[in-house]
């Protein structure tokens, strides 16, 4: 099953992959709006970006709801590939419990997300929001005596999450002569990973928080990271520290963050929120040291093509009985 848009863009190439398998397999296309009998015949589903559209975990629009309905009807379903880098929406745990393989597109937008995070870090550290506010007032405001305008060299970034995005962020910040401390669930996978000054597990995380000038969240949403950054965590960050979240909104307790921004934090770049779209009455909109991004750090022109290429790779692996890339399992 694919969307009508994905069928029009990629069906010929998907069919070519199937035809080149050691035992060629014909593809029968099923669309989300087809009948229940057609949905019952689905073996594989490809969730492309156009299906999710402007939906969020808390606000599911009709196109995505129809796709979910078809997935639930698909009694023969073996494998679902998701365009996103994570699979923290409830539908995926539900399907996984049925024995369905779930794969994600982790890594396909790692560079743009990392670039957005690093750009935000520079913007916050070099006070771009303050300069922009002065420009709107046509006010010449050199910051020659600004107490909180620091050289980024030697500053410490605490990067939680050492997947493709976290690793790219670390390499860039390291090239800027910053100290980068990484936090991961499995240290054995990341010993000697380029860009990190130090690697810690979550059990050792607390020792690094007070030294973090920048807290960068680039982790998946798991039972370990859900609500990780709460009032107690934020209180340990030093005066003037900055928070950059390109992970998931639920990693941060949003009310606790608002309190910390009103007291001792220097600012934040937030690409994700507990509820999306962000409520219009949220104080975050009006905080001058907060940059609100509508979950757009990972968007770029060629993303759909990169996701399709990953799906085609996995389609070939699936048809030849080999392990799939980016297979997801609930934490």
C-alpha positions as CSV (number, residue, x, y, z in Angstrom):
1,X,0.0,0.0,0.0
2,X,1.2,3.5,-0.9
3,X,-0.4,6.9,-1.2
4,X,-1.6,8.0,-4.7
5,X,1.2,10.6,-4.7
6,X,3.9,7.9,-3.9
7,X,2.4,5.6,-6.6
8,X,2.6,8.3,-9.2
9,X,6.1,9.2,-8.3
10,X,7.8,5.9,-7.5
11,X,5.7,2.9,-8.6
12,X,7.8,2.2,-11.7
13,X,11.0,2.2,-9.7
14,X,9.5,0.1,-6.9
15,X,8.3,-2.4,-9.5
16,X,11.8,-2.6,-11.1
17,X,13.2,-3.5,-7.7
18,X,10.7,-6.3,-7.3
19,X,11.3,-7.6,-10.9
20,X,15.0,-7.9,-10.2
21,X,14.6,-10.1,-7.2
22,X,16.0,-13.7,-7.4
23,X,12.4,-14.7,-7.7
24,X,10.6,-11.8,-9.4
25,X,7.5,-10.7,-7.5
26,X,4.6,-8.8,-9.2
27,X,3.3,-5.7,-7.3
28,X,-0.4,-5.2,-6.8
29,X,-1.0,-1.6,-5.7
30,X,-3.4,-0.8,-3.0
31,X,-4.4,2.7,-2.0
32,X,-5.7,3.9,1.4
33,X,-9.2,4.7,0.1
34,X,-9.6,1.2,-1.4
35,X,-12.2,-1.2,0.0
36,X,-11.6,-3.3,3.1
37,X,-11.2,-6.5,1.0
38,X,-8.3,-4.8,-0.8
39,X,-6.7,-3.7,2.5
40,X,-6.9,-7.3,3.7
41,X,-4.4,-8.3,0.9
42,X,-1.7,-5.8,1.9
43,X,1.7,-7.3,2.6
44,X,3.9,-4.1,2.6
45,X,3.0,-0.5,3.4
46,X,5.1,2.6,2.6
47,X,4.1,5.7,4.7
48,X,5.4,8.6,2.7
49,X,5.6,12.2,3.9
50,X,2.5,13.3,2.0
51,X,0.4,10.8,4.1
52,X,1.4,12.3,7.4
53,X,1.1,15.8,6.0
54,X,0.4,18.3,8.7
55,X,-0.8,15.7,11.2
56,X,0.9,15.3,14.5
57,X,0.6,12.7,17.3
58,X,-2.1,14.8,18.9
59,X,-3.8,16.0,15.7
60,X,-4.4,13.3,13.1
61,X,-5.8,14.5,9.8
62,X,-8.1,12.4,7.5
63,X,-5.4,11.2,5.1
64,X,-3.3,9.7,7.9
65,X,-6.4,8.4,9.7
66,X,-7.5,6.6,6.5
67,X,-4.0,5.1,6.2
68,X,-4.1,3.9,9.8
69,X,-7.5,2.3,9.2
70,X,-6.1,0.4,6.2
71,X,-3.1,-0.8,8.2
72,X,-5.4,-2.2,10.9
73,X,-7.5,-4.0,8.3
74,X,-4.3,-5.5,6.7
75,X,-4.4,-8.9,8.2
76,X,-1.5,-10.1,6.0
77,X,0.7,-7.2,6.7
78,X,4.4,-8.1,7.1
79,X,6.3,-4.8,7.0
80,X,5.7,-1.1,7.2
81,X,8.3,1.5,6.3
82,X,7.9,5.0,7.8
83,X,9.2,8.2,6.2
84,X,10.2,9.7,9.6
85,X,13.4,9.0,11.6
86,X,11.4,7.7,14.6
87,X,8.4,5.4,15.2
88,X,7.0,6.7,18.4
89,X,3.4,7.1,17.3
90,X,1.1,4.5,18.9
91,X,0.2,2.8,15.6
92,X,3.7,1.4,15.3
93,X,3.8,-0.3,18.7
94,X,0.3,-1.7,17.9
95,X,1.5,-3.1,14.6
96,X,4.7,-4.4,16.1
97,X,2.7,-6.3,18.7
98,X,1.0,-8.1,15.7
99,X,4.4,-9.3,14.4
100,X,4.7,-6.6,11.7
101,X,8.3,-5.4,11.0
102,X,8.7,-1.7,11.3
103,X,11.5,0.3,9.6
104,X,12.2,4.0,9.8
105,X,14.1,6.5,7.6
106,X,16.6,7.4,10.3
107,X,19.6,9.1,8.7
108,X,17.9,10.4,5.6
109,X,17.5,13.9,7.0
110,X,20.3,13.8,9.5
111,X,22.4,16.5,7.8
112,X,19.6,19.1,7.6
113,X,18.5,18.5,11.2
114,X,22.1,18.7,12.4
115,X,22.6,21.9,10.4
116,X,19.5,23.4,11.9
117,X,20.6,22.5,15.4
118,X,24.1,24.0,14.9
119,X,22.7,27.1,13.2
120,X,20.4,27.6,16.2
121,X,23.3,27.1,18.7
122,X,25.3,29.7,16.9
123,X,22.3,32.1,16.6
124,X,21.6,31.8,20.4
125,X,25.2,32.0,21.4
126,X,26.0,35.0,19.2
127,X,22.7,36.7,20.2
128,X,21.1,36.8,16.8
129,X,17.6,37.1,18.2
130,X,18.7,40.2,20.1
131,X,20.2,41.7,17.0
132,X,17.0,40.8,15.0
133,X,14.8,42.5,17.6
134,X,17.0,45.7,17.4
135,X,16.8,45.6,13.6
136,X,13.0,45.6,13.8
137,X,13.2,48.8,15.8
138,X,15.8,50.3,13.4
139,X,18.0,50.5,16.5
140,X,21.8,50.3,16.2
141,X,22.7,48.1,19.1
142,X,26.4,46.9,19.2
143,X,27.0,44.5,22.0
144,X,30.5,45.5,23.0
145,X,29.7,45.2,26.7
146,X,27.1,42.4,26.7
147,X,27.9,40.2,29.6
148,X,26.6,37.0,28.0
149,X,28.2,37.2,24.6
150,X,30.8,34.5,24.6
151,X,33.3,33.0,22.2
152,X,32.0,29.5,21.4
153,X,35.5,28.2,21.4
154,X,36.0,25.9,24.4
155,X,32.3,26.0,25.4
156,X,30.7,22.7,26.2
157,X,27.8,21.1,24.4
158,X,26.0,18.2,26.0
159,X,24.5,16.2,23.1
160,X,21.9,13.6,24.2
161,X,21.5,11.1,21.4
162,X,24.4,9.7,19.4
163,X,22.5,8.5,16.3
164,X,23.2,10.0,12.8
165,X,22.0,13.4,13.9
166,X,23.9,13.6,17.1
167,X,27.1,12.4,15.4
168,X,26.8,15.0,12.7
169,X,26.2,17.8,15.3
170,X,29.3,16.6,17.2
171,X,31.5,16.7,14.2
172,X,30.5,20.2,13.3
173,X,30.8,21.5,16.9
174,X,34.2,19.8,17.3
175,X,35.4,21.6,14.2
176,X,34.3,24.8,15.9
177,X,36.7,23.9,18.8
178,X,33.9,23.2,21.2
179,X,33.9,20.5,23.8
180,X,31.2,17.9,23.0
181,X,29.9,15.4,25.5
182,X,27.7,12.7,24.1
183,X,25.1,10.6,25.9
184,X,23.9,7.2,24.6
185,X,22.1,4.1,25.7
186,X,24.9,1.9,24.5
187,X,28.4,3.2,25.0
188,X,30.0,0.1,23.5
189,X,28.7,1.2,20.0
190,X,30.3,4.7,20.3
191,X,33.7,4.4,21.8
192,X,36.0,6.6,19.7
193,X,33.2,8.1,17.7
194,X,34.5,11.2,15.9
195,X,33.6,14.6,17.3
196,X,33.0,13.7,20.9
197,X,35.3,14.7,23.7
198,X,33.6,12.3,26.1
199,X,30.9,9.7,25.9
200,X,28.6,8.9,28.8
201,X,25.6,6.6,29.4
202,X,22.4,7.8,30.9
203,X,23.4,6.6,34.4
204,X,26.3,9.0,34.3
205,X,24.4,11.9,32.7
206,X,24.0,13.9,35.9
207,X,27.7,14.6,36.2
208,X,27.8,16.4,32.8
209,X,24.7,18.7,33.2
210,X,26.3,21.4,35.4
211,X,29.1,21.9,32.8
212,X,26.8,22.2,29.8
213,X,26.7,25.6,28.2
214,X,24.4,24.1,25.5
215,X,22.1,21.2,25.9
216,X,21.3,19.6,22.5
217,X,18.5,17.0,22.4
218,X,18.8,14.7,19.4
219,X,17.5,11.4,20.9
220,X,14.6,9.2,20.1
221,X,11.5,9.2,22.3
222,X,11.8,6.1,24.5
223,X,10.8,5.1,28.0
224,X,14.2,6.4,29.1
225,X,13.9,9.8,27.5
226,X,10.2,10.5,28.0
227,X,10.1,13.5,30.4
228,X,13.9,13.3,30.9
229,X,14.4,17.1,30.9
230,X,12.3,18.2,33.8
231,X,12.5,20.8,36.6
232,X,15.3,18.9,38.5
233,X,17.3,18.4,35.3
234,X,16.9,22.1,34.2
235,X,17.9,23.3,37.6
236,X,21.3,21.7,37.2
237,X,22.1,23.6,34.0
238,X,24.3,26.6,34.6
239,X,23.1,30.2,34.5
240,X,22.7,31.4,30.9
241,X,22.8,27.9,29.4
242,X,20.8,27.2,26.2
243,X,18.6,24.3,25.1
244,X,18.2,23.1,21.5
245,X,15.6,20.4,20.9
246,X,15.5,18.6,17.6
247,X,14.4,15.4,19.2
248,X,10.8,15.0,20.4
249,X,8.7,17.4,22.4
250,X,7.9,14.9,25.0
251,X,11.6,14.6,26.0
252,X,11.1,17.9,27.8
253,X,8.5,18.9,30.4
254,X,7.3,22.0,28.6
255,X,5.9,23.8,31.7
256,X,9.2,23.2,33.6
257,X,11.1,24.6,30.6
258,X,9.0,27.7,30.6
259,X,9.8,28.3,34.2
260,X,13.6,27.7,33.6
261,X,13.5,30.2,30.7
262,X,11.9,32.7,32.9
263,X,14.6,32.3,35.6
264,X,18.1,31.2,34.6
265,X,18.3,29.8,31.1
266,X,19.8,32.0,28.3
267,X,17.3,30.8,25.7
268,X,16.1,27.9,23.5
269,X,15.6,26.7,20.0
270,X,12.5,24.4,19.9
271,X,11.6,22.5,16.8
272,X,9.3,20.0,18.6
273,X,6.6,20.4,21.2
274,X,4.5,18.3,23.5
275,X,1.4,19.3,21.5
276,X,1.7,20.3,17.9
277,X,0.8,22.7,16.6
278,X,2.0,24.7,19.6
279,X,-0.9,26.3,21.4
280,X,-1.4,29.9,20.4
281,X,-1.5,31.0,24.1
282,X,1.8,29.3,25.0
283,X,4.2,31.8,26.6
284,X,7.0,30.3,24.4
285,X,5.7,32.3,21.4
286,X,6.3,35.6,23.2
287,X,9.7,34.9,24.9
288,X,12.3,37.0,23.1
289,X,15.1,34.5,23.8
290,X,13.1,31.5,22.4
291,X,13.2,30.5,18.7
292,X,10.0,28.5,17.8
293,X,10.3,26.3,14.7
294,X,7.2,24.4,13.5
295,X,8.8,20.9,13.4
296,X,10.6,21.8,10.2
297,X,14.3,21.1,11.0
298,X,14.3,17.9,8.9
299,X,12.5,19.3,5.9
300,X,14.4,19.7,2.6
301,X,13.7,19.5,-1.1
302,X,15.1,16.0,-1.7
303,X,13.9,14.2,1.4
304,X,11.2,12.2,-0.4
305,X,13.7,10.9,-2.8
306,X,16.1,9.8,-0.1
307,X,13.3,8.1,1.8
308,X,12.2,6.3,-1.4
309,X,15.8,5.1,-2.0
310,X,16.0,3.7,1.5
311,X,12.7,2.0,1.0
312,X,13.8,0.5,-2.3
313,X,17.0,-0.9,-0.6
314,X,14.9,-2.5,2.1
315,X,12.4,-3.8,-0.5
316,X,15.2,-5.7,-2.2
317,X,16.4,-7.0,1.2
318,X,12.8,-8.0,2.2
319,X,12.3,-9.9,-1.1
320,X,15.6,-11.7,-0.7
321,X,15.1,-12.6,3.0
322,X,17.9,-10.4,4.3
323,X,17.9,-8.1,7.4
324,X,16.3,-4.6,6.9
325,X,18.0,-1.4,7.6
326,X,16.7,0.7,10.5
327,X,14.4,-1.9,11.9
328,X,12.6,-0.5,14.9
329,X,11.7,-2.2,18.2
330,X,9.8,-0.7,21.1
331,X,12.2,0.3,23.9
